[in-house]
Amino acid sequence: MNPITFYEHEKKVWNDIFTEIELNELEKINRVHKCSIFKLLRKEIVATQYVGFIKIKNKTIQVIPKIFKNNDNENLHFLLYMLQYTEKLKIKNFSLTSFNKIDGSFFEVFIWLYARNLLDILKPGIKKQYVVNEENSNFLKGKFLIGEHIKYNNFNNAKFFCSFDEFTEDNRLNQILKYVSNILIQVSKNSTNKKYLKQILFILDEVQLKKVTVDDIDKIHFSRLNEEYRPIINLCKLILSNTTISFGLSKIETFSFMFDMNKLFEEFIYKFIKKHKEEIGIKNISGQKLLGKLFGEFNMYYDIYIKDENNRDIIIDTKYKSPADMNKHYGLSQADFYQMFAYSQSQEKKIENIILLYPKSTIEESSFKHSDGINKINLFIKCIDIQTIWDEKNKRLNKDAFIDNIKECINID
């Protein structure tokens, strides 16, 4: 069954697609993510800025960006590229041409990248590592744990409570791979992916299947002996960090893997500017920073701070919004304007210049200026032309066009 496809901010009549039970599952996913993956209205369901994949029982939903009109492949190519560029997707054998082998499904591409690369690593042999074991043994081996021995064997002199190192394939690294592979084989619908995942699970047959978390992944220590696993383990972390899973009696009932495009767009812009700051003409740049608390309670962050070649301090606030989400004030509410004003006045040295940076759509660039004799703020509406900076034919950025676009955006003379 093909996935139900939503574009960002697209509305659909929910009872044409979902049962009330399935709608309740979507509400649960919203609660687990602590945000609105979907807005659930009386008659409609509305996608938000989150993109990705959701499985509810036998039904799958795909939410994809709508940067390039009427071109799903190009939208997903650019999304995958942004994930790679921001180092969220760090895979050795990464190629956007593989996307066309997986029937154009966003999440199946992730599974294919994971399974294909992991198989290449596992085929020469499964990785064994030393694992510290503690057990009550009939034989004394390794380190004798006196305290534990007294606790468990006070009346049994035939046992020895010991700690010893075992060189085994049943280690944390392989347990992570088996757990993630077991999840993916349950949610994949692609026959090639299922075949690869079955091969992986066969190789890892002697490894315990146990639940792992992102904290378990963070405990993995990489050395020259297991460095080749780092990209795959990073992909496991990416998958587990962005998913919610609900298990039934014997299988996964609901599964979601979602990204916030607001945050991804912000990080993408920041990393590009930082990498090319000399070519753009920027002296200093820093990423998201806590400016302080408004009314002592609400945290205020800016996305990007730069000092241009004219020594002007500028805050760049990225706004990933679709044309349908725009109103006469570029999608900004009165509260947003208050926020911009608070940004400019929050530091000891007032920052007068704020750029709101959008993906280019149907909006036109503009500016607003305010001065009451004491406080001054210049607010600029600027756009990144994704159509120009993305080279779909070669699946890469047009670096020079991107640099020129950023230069135009920070030109506030």
N, C-alpha and C positions, 0 to 999 in steps of 0.2 A: 504494500500500500504506500503510495507516494505521500510525503509529508504535507500537512496543511501549511501553506506559506503565507506569512504576514510580512509586510514591509513595516519599517519603523513608523509609528504613529498612525498606522492604518486601522480603520474601523471595520468590523464585521458584525452582522446580527448573530448573536451567540447561539440561539437555538437552531440555527441552520447548520451548526458545526458540532456543538457540544451538548451532552446531556447535563442535567443539573448535578449529577454526581461528579462528572469531569470538571464542571465549573467550580465545584467545592474544592477539588484537588488543586486547581489553579490558585484559588484563594489561599490554600495552605502553602503553596510555593511562594506566594507574595509574603506571607508571614515569616517563613523561614529565611528568605533573603532580606527581610526587613525593609522592603521597598516594593514599589508597584512595577513588577515585571509586565503585568497587564492591568489596565484599568477596567474593572468589571462594573458596567452600568446596568440599568434596569433591562434594557433590551440589547445593548451592544457590548462588545468586548473590544478594547482599544490597546494596540501595542504601544509601548513607550520607547525610550531610547535604548532599551536592552535588546541585544541581538544574540542569537544562539539557537539552542535546540532543547525541546522538552518532549518527554515521553510520558504519557498517561495511559496505563494499561496497554492496549494495542494501537493506540493513536499517537502519532508524532506530529509535532509542531515545529516549524522552522521560522525564525524571525531574522530577516536579513536587512542590511542597510539599503537605503535608496539614494545613493550619491549619484549614480549614473542612471539616467532614466531608461526604463525598459530594457535593461541589460543585466540580468541576474548574475551571469558569470563574471562580468566586469566588477560589479559590486562586491562579490565574494572574493575575487582575486585581490582587490584593494584592501579589503578587511584582513585577509590572511597576511598580506604584505605588511600592514601596520602592526599586526601582532608579532611578525618576525622582526621588524625594524625596532620595535620597543623592547625586544628581547624577551617577550612573553612566550614566543614560540621559537625555541632554539634547537633546531634539528639539523644534523649534519647533511643528510640527503634531502634537503628541502627543495622542491621544485613546484611552481604553480601549474606546470603542465600536467602534473599528476591529478589535478583537480578534475580534469575531463575524463579520467578513467573511473571516477567514482560516482557517475551519474549526477554531478552537480550538487550533491548534498553537503552542506556546510560541516556538519559534525562527522560524517563519514570520512571526510578528508582528514580530520584530526586522527580518527581511528586508523586510517591507512598509514599516515605518517608514523604513528606510534608503532603499529604492528610490523610494518615493513622494515623499519630501522632496528627494532628490537630483535627481530628474527636474524638479521645480518650479524648482530652481536652474539646471539646465543648459539648459532650453528657450530662455531668452533668448539664450544663446550660451555656448560653452565658455570658461573662464577662461584667458587667456594671461598669462605672466609672463616676466620676464627671467631667462635661464639663462646662467651662465658656461660657455663652451665652450673647450676647448683642442684644437687640431688642427694637423697638418702640412699647410699649404695652399700652393697654387700662387700665391696672392696674399697680399700683406701687408695684414692688417686687424686692427684693435684694437691690442692691446699685443704687441710683439715680445718673446718670451721667449728671451733670448740663451743662457742655460744649456741649456735644452731644445733649442734650435736647433743648438748645437754637438754635443750628444749624438746627435741623430738625423740631422743634415744636414751633418756634417763634410766629406763628399765629394759633396754634392749642393747646388749653389748655386741650383737652380731652385725649391727649397722654402723656406718660411718657417714656423717654429713659432710660432703666435700664440695669444693669449687674447682672446676677444671676447664681448660680451653679445649674446644672441639672444632676441628677443621671440617666444616660442613656446608652443603648447599642450602640448608634450611636456615638462612640468615635474613636479617632485616631487609637488605636490598632485594633479594629474590621474593620475599614475602610481599613487598610493595608491588613488584611487577606482577605477581600472581593475583593479588587483590584487584588491581586496576584492570588487568586483562579479563578477569572473571566478570567485572562490571560491564566492560565494553562489549563482550560477546553477547550479553543479554540485551543490550540496547541497539546493537548494530542490525541493520536489515540487508547489508550488502554481502553477497555470497563470497566475494574475494576477501573482504575483511574477516568474515567468520572463519574462513579456511585458515588464514594466517593466525588468528587468535587461538584456534584449536591446536595448531602446531606448537604455539608458545605454551599453552597449558599442558600439553603432552610433555614438553621438555621440562617443565616445572612441576611434574607430577609428584615428586618426593618432597616438595616444599609445602609447609602448612598453609592452608587458606585461612587467614585471620584478618580481621578488620584492621586497617591502618589509617592514620590521620596525617594531616600536613605536619604536625609536630614530629611524627615518626620520620617523615621525609627529611626534616631539618636536622635530624640526628645522624644522618648518613655522613660519614667522613670519606672524602675522596682523596685518592693517592694515585700514583702512576699505575698502580695495579688495577684500578677500577675506573680510571678517568673517562674511558670510552662510554661509560654508563651515564655520565652526568647529563647530556642532553635528554636522554630518555627519562631519567628521574625528574628533571625539570619539567618535562611534559606531564608526567604523573602529578606533579605538584600543581601545575596549571589546571589540570582536569579536576583534581580534588578540591582546589581552592574555589572553583567557580561552579560547583555542582551541589545539588541537594538530591538525596536519595531516600526513597521510602520502600522498605522491603515488605513483601507479603509473606505468606507461609513458606514459599520455596523460590520466589523470584522477585525481581524488582517491579514494583507497582508504578512508581513515579520516579522520574529522573529529569533533572534540569541542568543545563550547562549554558550559562549566560554571561555576557560581557556588557558593561556599561560603556556605551559609545562616547558619552561625555568625557569620561576619564581617559579612554583610549585616545581620543582626538587630542586632548590636552597634552598627554605624554608624548604623542607622536610629534606635535608641533614643537614642544620643548626640546626633545632630543635632536631634532633637525637643526633648530636655531643654535643650540649649544655646539653641535658638531661643526657648524659652518659660520660661527660668529665672526671670525676675521673677514671672511668673504662678504658677509652681510654688512659689516661695519658696526659691530657692537663691541663695547669695551668689557662689560660684565654682564653675566646672566645667572640667575638662580631660579630654582623650581619652587614648588608650592611651599609657602611659609605662613606660619601662624602670626598674624599681625597683632592679635590681642583679643580681648573679649568685649563685645558690645553690651553695655549695661551690666558688665561684670558676669555675664552668663552665656552669651552666644559667641562661639568661636568664629573669628574672621580669618579666612585664608585668601591669599591671591594665588593665581595659577603660575604666572611667570613675571619676574622682574628683570628689566634690562636697563643698562645705562648706555645710551647711544654715543656716537662719535662726537656729538656736540655737548656731552656731559649732562644730558637731560635724563632724569629718572622717569621711567615709564612702567606702568603695570599693564600686562596683557592678560585679559580674562577671556579664555576660549569659551565659545557658545556653540555647542553642536546642536543645532535645531533645524528642523525641516521647514520648507516654505509653508506647508499647511499649518505649522505651529506659530507662524508669525502673525502679529497684529500691527497696528499702525506705529507702534513703538519698537519694532524689530523683536517682538516676543518678550520685551522687558516689561515687567510690572512696575508699579510705583515702588514696591519694596526693593526691586533690583536697583532702581536709581538711588534709593537711600543707601543701599549696600555700596554702590560705586563711590558715593560721597564719603561714606565711612572709610573706605579703602584709602582715599586720598588724604584724609585728615588724621589717620590713626597713628602716624609716625611723628617723631619729634621734628623731622624734616618733612614738610608736606609734599606729597607727590601730586602734581597738578595734572599729569597726563595719563589717561587711561584709555587703552584700546580694547574694544570688544571685537573678538576675531571669530568670524563665522565661516563655515564652508560656503562658497559662492552658490547662490541659487537664483531666486528672482529678486532678491533685495538689492538695493543700491547703497553704495557707501555714502556716509554722511558724518556730521559732527554736531555736537552740542557744546555750548560754552556757558559757564555760570560764574558770576562774580558778584559778591555782595559788599565789596570793599574790604572784606577781611579774608573770606574764604574764596578760593578760585579753583575751578575744576574744568578741564577740557576733556570731553568724552568723544572718542572717535569710533565710528562703525566701519570696520574693515573686513575684507573677504579673502579667503584662500580659494583659488580657482582649481579645484581638484581635477576638473576635466583637462586642464592644461599641464598640471604637474605630474600626472600619471600617464605613463607610456604603456598602454594595454598590449600592444603588439609584442613588446620585449619584456613585459611583466616587471617593470622597474620604474623608479622615479626619474623624472626629467629634472635632474639636480639644478641645472642652470636656470630653468624656468621657475623652480621653487625658490631659489635664492632671490631672483628678481622680484617675485611676488612678495616675499617677506620684506625686501627693501622698500617696496611701494607701501606696504602696510605700516611700517614704522616711520615713513616720511610724513611728519605731522607739521611741516612748515606752512 
